[in-house]
Amino acid sequence: MTYDRFNNRMPYWLSEQFFRPAEIDHYARISRELLVTPTPQMLEFCDGAQEIVSRYNTDKTLWRLFRQKVTERHPDLPAWQQDVCINGHKISSMVELAVYRRLLLEAPATLNLRIQPFIRELDYKGQADFSLFCKGHPTLYIEVAGTVTSQGKSVSKAAENFRPGIEERLFRYVGVAPVEVIHVDEVCHIKVQTERVRHIIARARSV
């Protein structure tokens, strides 16, 4: 039985009618492909997922109920995690976590993947989201632009407030260190994400 935030029970027949199995299965399929359970904001950039957003993201309670139905039907999905701590480093962005897990999946053992590494070329005054290091090659830094698309558009009005910080962060790299930037729309399109990650890995091995 599905509950809302006031502990009211939604009748089983109504719950089954409202939460469409096809949309639940679609969300589960996207989750498996992305290796994370995507947020509504991420779903905006996933093929065919806009209907899920418009139907279930009208308020937090409804979205939580939808996620409960997904978990009931697909208990094997990645956990819904806002903050993940790995080797003492916290990944608080679902978009970054998706990139990290894809790098783990695709990168060979000869590459050293680091979380939030200090940037040596900047005299350790800044940190990147990730880095890949291959013996005999310079470190390749990776920045995940989780609130900006590859066309340079902020994903929301609130996200626009982060733009100055993101731009300042990226400008630091110009002419200083090798870096790859992967944007939210690229991360949420599984084919593009995989291609970008493979390109990043290939560059780390040849830079």
Protein Blocks (a to p, Z undefined) as FASTA:
>chain_A
ZZdfkopacdfklmmmmmgfklmmmmmmmmmmnopacdfklmmmgghilmmmmmmmmbfk
lmmmmmmmmmmmmmmbccddfbdceehiacfbfklmmmmmmmmmmpcfkbccdehiacfk
loopaccfbdcddehiacddddddfkbcfkopafbfklmmmmmmmmmmmmmmgokbccdd
ddfklmmmmklmmmmmmmmmmmmmmZZ
